[in-house]
Amino acid sequence: MYGIDLDTPGLMQARTWRWLRLRILGLLSAESRLARHFAPPEPKQPRQPSRR
């Protein structure tokens, strides 16, 4: 989403914890793989008795 290559030499030393925190929070609040991974499971629907 942000197009940030964390393997870039020196990138993380040049950034603050606030910068990283904001990126992570942004990914958690957007439709992303990270948000889907940490999202609570969908509530299970109770089974409906079959009518005959």
C-alpha distance matrix in Angstrom:
0.0 3.8 5.7 8.3 11.1 13.1 16.1 16.8 20.3 20.8 17.3 17.7 21.3 20.3 18.0 19.3 18.9 18.0 15.1 13.8 14.9 13.0 9.6 10.8 12.3 9.4 7.6 11.2 11.8 9.1 9.5 7.8 10.0 10.7 11.9 13.9 15.4 16.7 17.7 21.5 23.2 24.4 28.0 30.6 32.8 36.5 38.4 40.7 44.2 45.2 47.9 50.7
3.8 0.0 3.8 5.5 9.1 11.0 14.1 14.2 17.6 17.7 14.1 14.7 18.1 16.8 14.6 16.2 16.3 15.5 12.1 11.4 13.1 11.3 7.8 10.1 12.0 9.3 8.6 12.4 13.2 11.3 12.6 11.0 12.9 12.7 14.2 16.7 17.7 18.6 20.0 23.8 25.9 27.3 30.8 33.6 35.9 39.5 41.6 43.9 47.6 48.7 51.4 54.2
5.7 3.8 0.0 3.8 6.5 9.4 11.8 11.8 15.4 16.3 13.0 14.3 17.8 16.7 15.2 17.5 18.0 17.8 14.3 13.3 15.7 14.4 10.8 12.8 15.3 12.9 11.7 15.4 16.6 14.4 15.1 12.9 14.1 14.4 16.5 18.6 19.2 20.6 22.3 26.1 27.9 29.5 33.1 35.6 38.0 41.6 43.5 45.9 49.4 50.3 53.1 55.8
8.3 5.5 3.8 0.0 3.8 6.0 8.8 8.7 12.1 12.7 9.4 10.6 14.0 13.2 11.9 14.4 15.0 15.4 11.9 10.6 13.6 13.0 9.6 11.6 14.6 13.1 12.1 15.6 17.3 15.9 17.0 14.5 15.2 14.6 17.1 19.5 19.5 20.6 22.8 26.5 28.6 30.5 34.0 36.6 39.3 42.8 44.8 47.4 50.9 52.0 54.9 57.7
11.1 9.1 6.5 3.8 0.0 3.8 5.4 5.8 9.5 11.0 8.4 10.0 13.3 13.3 12.7 15.6 16.3 17.4 14.2 12.5 15.7 15.9 12.6 13.9 17.3 16.2 14.8 18.0 20.2 18.8 19.6 16.6 16.5 16.0 19.1 21.0 20.5 21.9 24.4 28.0 29.9 32.1 35.7 38.0 40.8 44.3 46.2 48.9 52.2 53.3 56.3 59.0
13.1 11.0 9.4 6.0 3.8 0.0 3.8 5.4 8.1 9.1 6.7 7.1 10.6 11.4 10.8 13.4 13.7 15.6 12.8 10.6 13.9 14.9 12.0 12.8 16.4 16.2 14.9 17.6 20.2 19.6 20.5 17.4 16.9 15.7 18.9 21.0 19.9 20.9 23.8 27.2 29.3 31.8 35.3 37.7 40.7 44.0 46.0 48.9 52.2 53.5 56.6 59.4
16.1 14.1 11.8 8.8 5.4 3.8 0.0 3.8 6.1 8.5 7.7 8.8 11.5 12.8 13.3 16.1 16.7 18.9 16.2 14.1 17.5 18.7 15.8 16.4 20.2 20.0 18.4 21.1 23.8 23.0 23.6 20.3 19.4 18.5 21.9 23.7 22.3 23.6 26.7 30.0 31.9 34.5 37.9 40.1 43.2 46.5 48.3 51.2 54.5 55.6 58.8 61.4
16.8 14.2 11.8 8.7 5.8 5.4 3.8 0.0 3.8 6.3 5.6 8.2 10.4 10.8 11.9 15.4 16.8 18.7 15.8 14.5 18.2 19.0 16.3 17.7 21.3 20.8 19.7 22.7 25.1 24.2 25.1 22.1 21.8 20.9 24.1 26.2 25.2 26.3 29.2 32.6 34.6 37.1 40.6 42.9 45.9 49.3 51.2 54.0 57.3 58.5 61.6 64.2
20.3 17.6 15.4 12.1 9.5 8.1 6.1 3.8 0.0 3.8 5.6 8.0 8.7 9.8 11.9 15.2 17.0 19.4 16.9 15.8 19.5 20.8 18.6 19.9 23.4 23.3 22.6 25.3 27.8 27.2 28.4 25.4 24.9 23.7 26.9 29.1 27.8 28.6 31.7 35.0 37.1 39.8 43.2 45.6 48.7 51.9 53.9 56.9 60.1 61.4 64.6 67.3
20.8 17.7 16.3 12.7 11.0 9.1 8.5 6.3 3.8 0.0 3.8 5.7 5.3 6.3 8.9 12.1 14.3 16.7 14.6 14.0 17.7 19.0 17.5 19.0 22.3 22.4 22.3 24.8 27.2 27.0 28.7 25.9 25.7 24.1 26.9 29.5 28.3 28.6 31.7 34.9 37.4 40.1 43.3 45.9 49.0 52.3 54.5 57.4 60.7 62.2 65.3 68.2
17.3 14.1 13.0 9.4 8.4 6.7 7.7 5.6 5.6 3.8 0.0 3.8 5.5 5.3 6.5 10.1 12.1 14.1 11.4 10.9 14.7 15.6 13.9 15.7 18.9 18.8 18.7 21.5 23.6 23.4 25.2 22.5 22.7 21.1 23.7 26.5 25.5 25.8 28.7 32.0 34.6 37.1 40.4 43.1 46.1 49.4 51.6 54.5 57.9 59.3 62.4 65.3
17.7 14.7 14.3 10.6 10.0 7.1 8.8 8.2 8.0 5.7 3.8 0.0 3.8 5.3 5.2 7.7 9.0 11.6 9.7 8.6 12.1 13.8 12.5 13.7 16.9 17.5 17.5 19.8 22.2 22.5 24.4 21.8 21.7 19.6 22.2 25.0 23.8 23.7 26.7 29.8 32.5 35.2 38.3 41.1 44.2 47.4 49.8 52.7 56.1 57.7 60.9 63.8
21.3 18.1 17.8 14.0 13.3 10.6 11.5 10.4 8.7 5.3 5.5 3.8 0.0 3.8 5.6 7.7 9.8 12.6 11.4 11.1 14.3 16.2 15.6 16.8 19.7 20.6 20.9 23.0 25.3 25.9 28.0 25.5 25.5 23.2 25.6 28.6 27.3 26.9 30.0 32.9 35.8 38.6 41.5 44.4 47.5 50.7 53.1 56.1 59.4 61.2 64.3 67.3
20.3 16.8 16.7 13.2 13.3 11.4 12.8 10.8 9.8 6.3 5.3 5.3 3.8 0.0 3.8 6.9 10.1 11.9 10.0 10.9 14.3 15.2 14.8 16.9 19.4 19.8 20.6 23.0 24.8 25.2 27.6 25.4 25.9 23.8 26.0 29.1 28.2 27.9 30.6 33.8 36.7 39.2 42.2 45.2 48.2 51.4 54.0 56.8 60.2 61.9 64.9 68.0
18.0 14.6 15.2 11.9 12.7 10.8 13.3 11.9 11.9 8.9 6.5 5.2 5.6 3.8 0.0 3.8 6.8 8.2 6.3 7.3 10.5 11.5 11.3 13.4 15.7 16.2 17.3 19.5 21.2 21.9 24.5 22.5 23.2 20.9 22.7 26.1 25.4 24.7 27.3 30.4 33.4 35.9 38.9 41.9 44.9 48.1 50.7 53.5 57.0 58.8 61.7 64.8
19.3 16.2 17.5 14.4 15.6 13.4 16.1 15.4 15.2 12.1 10.1 7.7 7.7 6.9 3.8 0.0 3.8 5.3 5.2 6.6 8.7 10.1 11.1 12.8 14.4 15.7 17.2 18.8 20.4 21.7 24.5 22.8 23.7 20.9 22.3 25.8 25.0 23.8 26.3 29.2 32.5 35.0 37.7 40.9 43.8 46.9 49.7 52.5 56.0 58.0 60.9 64.1
18.9 16.3 18.0 15.0 16.3 13.7 16.7 16.8 17.0 14.3 12.1 9.0 9.8 10.1 6.8 3.8 0.0 3.8 5.4 5.1 6.0 8.5 9.9 10.5 12.0 14.0 15.4 16.3 18.2 20.0 22.8 21.1 21.7 18.6 19.8 23.3 22.3 20.8 23.3 26.0 29.3 32.0 34.5 37.7 40.8 43.8 46.6 49.5 52.9 55.0 58.0 61.2
18.0 15.5 17.8 15.4 17.4 15.6 18.9 18.7 19.4 16.7 14.1 11.6 12.6 11.9 8.2 5.3 3.8 0.0 3.8 5.5 5.0 6.1 8.6 9.9 10.4 12.1 14.2 15.2 16.3 18.2 21.4 20.3 21.5 18.5 19.1 22.8 22.4 20.7 22.7 25.4 28.9 31.2 33.7 37.1 39.9 42.9 45.9 48.6 52.1 54.2 57.0 60.3
15.1 12.1 14.3 11.9 14.2 12.8 16.2 15.8 16.9 14.6 11.4 9.7 11.4 10.0 6.3 5.2 5.4 3.8 0.0 3.8 5.5 5.4 6.5 8.9 10.1 10.7 12.7 14.5 15.7 16.8 19.8 18.5 19.9 17.3 18.3 21.9 21.8 20.6 22.7 25.8 29.0 31.2 34.0 37.2 40.0 43.2 46.0 48.6 52.2 54.1 56.9 60.1
13.8 11.4 13.3 10.6 12.5 10.6 14.1 14.5 15.8 14.0 10.9 8.6 11.1 10.9 7.3 6.6 5.1 5.5 3.8 0.0 3.8 5.5 5.2 6.3 8.6 9.8 10.8 12.4 14.4 15.5 18.2 16.3 17.1 14.3 15.8 19.2 18.6 17.6 20.1 23.2 26.3 28.7 31.6 34.7 37.6 40.8 43.5 46.3 49.8 51.6 54.6 57.7
14.9 13.1 15.7 13.6 15.7 13.9 17.5 18.2 19.5 17.7 14.7 12.1 14.3 14.3 10.5 8.7 6.0 5.0 5.5 3.8 0.0 3.8 5.5 5.2 6.1 8.4 9.9 10.5 12.3 14.3 17.2 15.8 16.8 13.6 14.3 17.9 17.4 15.8 17.9 20.7 24.1 26.5 29.1 32.4 35.2 38.4 41.2 43.9 47.4 49.5 52.4 55.6
13.0 11.3 14.4 13.0 15.9 14.9 18.7 19.0 20.8 19.0 15.6 13.8 16.2 15.2 11.5 10.1 8.5 6.1 5.4 5.5 3.8 0.0 3.8 5.5 5.1 6.0 8.6 9.8 10.5 12.2 15.5 14.7 16.5 13.8 14.0 17.8 18.1 16.6 18.1 21.1 24.4 26.3 29.0 32.4 35.0 38.3 41.2 43.6 47.3 49.2 51.9 55.2
9.6 7.8 10.8 9.6 12.6 12.0 15.8 16.3 18.6 17.5 13.9 12.5 15.6 14.8 11.3 11.1 9.9 8.6 6.5 5.2 5.5 3.8 0.0 3.8 5.5 5.0 6.3 8.7 10.0 10.6 13.4 12.1 13.7 11.4 12.2 15.8 16.1 15.4 17.2 20.6 23.5 25.5 28.5 31.7 34.3 37.7 40.3 42.9 46.5 48.2 50.9 54.1
10.8 10.1 12.8 11.6 13.9 12.8 16.4 17.7 19.9 19.0 15.7 13.7 16.8 16.9 13.4 12.8 10.5 9.9 8.9 6.3 5.2 5.5 3.8 0.0 3.8 5.4 5.1 6.2 8.7 10.0 12.5 10.7 11.7 8.7 9.6 13.2 13.0 11.9 14.0 17.3 20.3 22.6 25.5 28.7 31.5 34.8 37.4 40.1 43.6 45.4 48.4 51.5
12.3 12.0 15.3 14.6 17.3 16.4 20.2 21.3 23.4 22.3 18.9 16.9 19.7 19.4 15.7 14.4 12.0 10.4 10.1 8.6 6.1 5.1 5.5 3.8 0.0 3.8 5.4 5.0 6.2 8.7 11.8 11.2 12.9 9.9 9.3 13.1 13.6 11.8 13.0 16.0 19.3 21.2 23.9 27.3 29.9 33.2 36.1 38.6 42.2 44.1 46.9 50.2
9.4 9.3 12.9 13.1 16.2 16.2 20.0 20.8 23.3 22.4 18.8 17.5 20.6 19.8 16.2 15.7 14.0 12.1 10.7 9.8 8.4 6.0 5.0 5.4 3.8 0.0 3.8 5.4 5.2 6.2 9.6 9.5 12.0 10.1 9.3 13.0 14.3 13.3 14.0 17.4 20.3 21.8 24.7 28.0 30.4 33.8 36.5 38.8 42.5 44.2 46.8 50.0
7.6 8.6 11.7 12.1 14.8 14.9 18.4 19.7 22.6 22.3 18.7 17.5 20.9 20.6 17.3 17.2 15.4 14.2 12.7 10.8 9.9 8.6 6.3 5.1 5.4 3.8 0.0 3.8 5.5 5.2 7.4 6.1 8.3 6.5 6.4 9.9 11.1 10.8 11.9 15.6 18.1 19.7 23.0 26.0 28.5 32.0 34.5 37.0 40.6 42.1 44.9 48.0
11.2 12.4 15.4 15.6 18.0 17.6 21.1 22.7 25.3 24.8 21.5 19.8 23.0 23.0 19.5 18.8 16.3 15.2 14.5 12.4 10.5 9.8 8.7 6.2 5.0 5.4 3.8 0.0 3.8 5.7 7.7 7.1 8.7 6.1 4.4 8.2 9.2 8.0 8.7 12.1 15.0 16.8 19.8 23.0 25.6 29.0 31.7 34.2 37.8 39.6 42.4 45.6
11.8 13.2 16.6 17.3 20.2 20.2 23.8 25.1 27.8 27.2 23.6 22.2 25.3 24.8 21.2 20.4 18.2 16.3 15.7 14.4 12.3 10.5 10.0 8.7 6.2 5.2 5.5 3.8 0.0 3.8 6.9 8.2 10.8 9.2 6.6 9.8 11.9 10.6 10.0 13.2 16.0 17.0 19.8 23.2 25.4 28.8 31.6 33.8 37.5 39.2 41.8 45.1
9.1 11.3 14.4 15.9 18.8 19.6 23.0 24.2 27.2 27.0 23.4 22.5 25.9 25.2 21.9 21.7 20.0 18.2 16.8 15.5 14.3 12.2 10.6 10.0 8.7 6.2 5.2 5.7 3.8 0.0 3.8 5.7 9.1 8.9 6.8 9.3 12.0 11.9 11.3 14.7 16.9 17.5 20.7 23.8 25.8 29.4 31.8 33.9 37.6 39.0 41.5 44.7
9.5 12.6 15.1 17.0 19.6 20.5 23.6 25.1 28.4 28.7 25.2 24.4 28.0 27.6 24.5 24.5 22.8 21.4 19.8 18.2 17.2 15.5 13.4 12.5 11.8 9.6 7.4 7.7 6.9 3.8 0.0 3.8 7.1 8.3 6.4 7.3 10.6 11.5 10.5 13.9 15.3 15.7 19.1 21.8 23.7 27.5 29.6 31.6 35.3 36.4 39.0 42.0
7.8 11.0 12.9 14.5 16.6 17.4 20.3 22.1 25.4 25.9 22.5 21.8 25.5 25.4 22.5 22.8 21.1 20.3 18.5 16.3 15.8 14.7 12.1 10.7 11.2 9.5 6.1 7.1 8.2 5.7 3.8 0.0 3.8 5.3 5.2 6.2 8.6 10.2 10.4 14.1 15.5 16.6 20.3 22.8 25.1 28.8 30.7 33.1 36.7 37.8 40.6 43.5
10.0 12.9 14.1 15.2 16.5 16.9 19.4 21.8 24.9 25.7 22.7 21.7 25.5 25.9 23.2 23.7 21.7 21.5 19.9 17.1 16.8 16.5 13.7 11.7 12.9 12.0 8.3 8.7 10.8 9.1 7.1 3.8 0.0 3.8 5.5 5.1 6.0 8.7 9.8 13.4 14.3 16.0 19.7 21.9 24.5 28.0 29.8 32.4 35.8 36.9 39.9 42.7
10.7 12.7 14.4 14.6 16.0 15.7 18.5 20.9 23.7 24.1 21.1 19.6 23.2 23.8 20.9 20.9 18.6 18.5 17.3 14.3 13.6 13.8 11.4 8.7 9.9 10.1 6.5 6.1 9.2 8.9 8.3 5.3 3.8 0.0 3.8 5.5 5.1 6.4 8.5 12.1 13.9 16.2 19.7 22.2 25.1 28.5 30.6 33.4 36.8 38.3 41.3 44.3
11.9 14.2 16.5 17.1 19.1 18.9 21.9 24.1 26.9 26.9 23.7 22.2 25.6 26.0 22.7 22.3 19.8 19.1 18.3 15.8 14.3 14.0 12.2 9.6 9.3 9.3 6.4 4.4 6.6 6.8 6.4 5.2 5.5 3.8 0.0 3.8 5.4 5.4 5.8 9.6 11.8 13.6 17.0 19.8 22.5 26.0 28.3 31.0 34.5 36.1 39.0 42.1
13.9 16.7 18.6 19.5 21.0 21.0 23.7 26.2 29.1 29.5 26.5 25.0 28.6 29.1 26.1 25.8 23.3 22.8 21.9 19.2 17.9 17.8 15.8 13.2 13.1 13.0 9.9 8.2 9.8 9.3 7.3 6.2 5.1 5.5 3.8 0.0 3.8 5.6 5.1 8.5 9.4 11.1 14.7 17.1 19.8 23.3 25.4 28.1 31.5 32.9 35.9 38.9
15.4 17.7 19.2 19.5 20.5 19.9 22.3 25.2 27.8 28.3 25.5 23.8 27.3 28.2 25.4 25.0 22.3 22.4 21.8 18.6 17.4 18.1 16.1 13.0 13.6 14.3 11.1 9.2 11.9 12.0 10.6 8.6 6.0 5.1 5.4 3.8 0.0 3.8 5.7 8.5 9.6 12.3 15.7 17.8 21.0 24.2 26.2 29.2 32.5 34.0 37.2 40.1
16.7 18.6 20.6 20.6 21.9 20.9 23.6 26.3 28.6 28.6 25.8 23.7 26.9 27.9 24.7 23.8 20.8 20.7 20.6 17.6 15.8 16.6 15.4 11.9 11.8 13.3 10.8 8.0 10.6 11.9 11.5 10.2 8.7 6.4 5.4 5.6 3.8 0.0 3.8 6.4 8.9 11.9 14.8 17.5 20.7 23.8 26.2 29.3 32.6 34.5 37.7 40.8
17.7 20.0 22.3 22.8 24.4 23.8 26.7 29.2 31.7 31.7 28.7 26.7 30.0 30.6 27.3 26.3 23.3 22.7 22.7 20.1 17.9 18.1 17.2 14.0 13.0 14.0 11.9 8.7 10.0 11.3 10.5 10.4 9.8 8.5 5.8 5.1 5.7 3.8 0.0 3.8 6.4 8.7 11.7 14.7 17.6 20.8 23.4 26.3 29.7 31.7 34.7 37.9
21.5 23.8 26.1 26.5 28.0 27.2 30.0 32.6 35.0 34.9 32.0 29.8 32.9 33.8 30.4 29.2 26.0 25.4 25.8 23.2 20.7 21.1 20.6 17.3 16.0 17.4 15.6 12.1 13.2 14.7 13.9 14.1 13.4 12.1 9.6 8.5 8.5 6.4 3.8 0.0 3.8 6.5 8.7 11.7 14.9 17.8 20.6 23.6 26.9 29.1 32.2 35.5
23.2 25.9 27.9 28.6 29.9 29.3 31.9 34.6 37.1 37.4 34.6 32.5 35.8 36.7 33.4 32.5 29.3 28.9 29.0 26.3 24.1 24.4 23.5 20.3 19.3 20.3 18.1 15.0 16.0 16.9 15.3 15.5 14.3 13.9 11.8 9.4 9.6 8.9 6.4 3.8 0.0 3.8 6.3 8.6 12.0 14.9 17.4 20.5 23.8 25.8 29.0 32.1
24.4 27.3 29.5 30.5 32.1 31.8 34.5 37.1 39.8 40.1 37.1 35.2 38.6 39.2 35.9 35.0 32.0 31.2 31.2 28.7 26.5 26.3 25.5 22.6 21.2 21.8 19.7 16.8 17.0 17.5 15.7 16.6 16.0 16.2 13.6 11.1 12.3 11.9 8.7 6.5 3.8 0.0 3.8 6.3 9.0 12.4 14.9 17.6 21.1 23.0 26.0 29.2
28.0 30.8 33.1 34.0 35.7 35.3 37.9 40.6 43.2 43.3 40.4 38.3 41.5 42.2 38.9 37.7 34.5 33.7 34.0 31.6 29.1 29.0 28.5 25.5 23.9 24.7 23.0 19.8 19.8 20.7 19.1 20.3 19.7 19.7 17.0 14.7 15.7 14.8 11.7 8.7 6.3 3.8 0.0 3.8 6.4 9.3 12.3 15.0 18.4 20.8 23.7 27.1
30.6 33.6 35.6 36.6 38.0 37.7 40.1 42.9 45.6 45.9 43.1 41.1 44.4 45.2 41.9 40.9 37.7 37.1 37.2 34.7 32.4 32.4 31.7 28.7 27.3 28.0 26.0 23.0 23.2 23.8 21.8 22.8 21.9 22.2 19.8 17.1 17.8 17.5 14.7 11.7 8.6 6.3 3.8 0.0 3.8 6.4 8.9 12.0 15.2 17.5 20.6 23.9
32.8 35.9 38.0 39.3 40.8 40.7 43.2 45.9 48.7 49.0 46.1 44.2 47.5 48.2 44.9 43.8 40.8 39.9 40.0 37.6 35.2 35.0 34.3 31.5 29.9 30.4 28.5 25.6 25.4 25.8 23.7 25.1 24.5 25.1 22.5 19.8 21.0 20.7 17.6 14.9 12.0 9.0 6.4 3.8 0.0 3.8 6.3 8.7 12.3 14.5 17.4 20.8
36.5 39.5 41.6 42.8 44.3 44.0 46.5 49.3 51.9 52.3 49.4 47.4 50.7 51.4 48.1 46.9 43.8 42.9 43.2 40.8 38.4 38.3 37.7 34.8 33.2 33.8 32.0 29.0 28.8 29.4 27.5 28.8 28.0 28.5 26.0 23.3 24.2 23.8 20.8 17.8 14.9 12.4 9.3 6.4 3.8 0.0 3.8 6.3 9.4 12.3 15.1 18.5
38.4 41.6 43.5 44.8 46.2 46.0 48.3 51.2 53.9 54.5 51.6 49.8 53.1 54.0 50.7 49.7 46.6 45.9 46.0 43.5 41.2 41.2 40.3 37.4 36.1 36.5 34.5 31.7 31.6 31.8 29.6 30.7 29.8 30.6 28.3 25.4 26.2 26.2 23.4 20.6 17.4 14.9 12.3 8.9 6.3 3.8 0.0 3.7 6.4 8.9 12.1 15.3
40.7 43.9 45.9 47.4 48.9 48.9 51.2 54.0 56.9 57.4 54.5 52.7 56.1 56.8 53.5 52.5 49.5 48.6 48.6 46.3 43.9 43.6 42.9 40.1 38.6 38.8 37.0 34.2 33.8 33.9 31.6 33.1 32.4 33.4 31.0 28.1 29.2 29.3 26.3 23.6 20.5 17.6 15.0 12.0 8.7 6.3 3.7 0.0 3.8 6.2 8.8 12.3
44.2 47.6 49.4 50.9 52.2 52.2 54.5 57.3 60.1 60.7 57.9 56.1 59.4 60.2 57.0 56.0 52.9 52.1 52.2 49.8 47.4 47.3 46.5 43.6 42.2 42.5 40.6 37.8 37.5 37.6 35.3 36.7 35.8 36.8 34.5 31.5 32.5 32.6 29.7 26.9 23.8 21.1 18.4 15.2 12.3 9.4 6.4 3.8 0.0 3.8 6.4 9.5
45.2 48.7 50.3 52.0 53.3 53.5 55.6 58.5 61.4 62.2 59.3 57.7 61.2 61.9 58.8 58.0 55.0 54.2 54.1 51.6 49.5 49.2 48.2 45.4 44.1 44.2 42.1 39.6 39.2 39.0 36.4 37.8 36.9 38.3 36.1 32.9 34.0 34.5 31.7 29.1 25.8 23.0 20.8 17.5 14.5 12.3 8.9 6.2 3.8 0.0 3.8 6.4
47.9 51.4 53.1 54.9 56.3 56.6 58.8 61.6 64.6 65.3 62.4 60.9 64.3 64.9 61.7 60.9 58.0 57.0 56.9 54.6 52.4 51.9 50.9 48.4 46.9 46.8 44.9 42.4 41.8 41.5 39.0 40.6 39.9 41.3 39.0 35.9 37.2 37.7 34.7 32.2 29.0 26.0 23.7 20.6 17.4 15.1 12.1 8.8 6.4 3.8 0.0 3.7
50.7 54.2 55.8 57.7 59.0 59.4 61.4 64.2 67.3 68.2 65.3 63.8 67.3 68.0 64.8 64.1 61.2 60.3 60.1 57.7 55.6 55.2 54.1 51.5 50.2 50.0 48.0 45.6 45.1 44.7 42.0 43.5 42.7 44.3 42.1 38.9 40.1 40.8 37.9 35.5 32.1 29.2 27.1 23.9 20.8 18.5 15.3 12.3 9.5 6.4 3.7 0.0
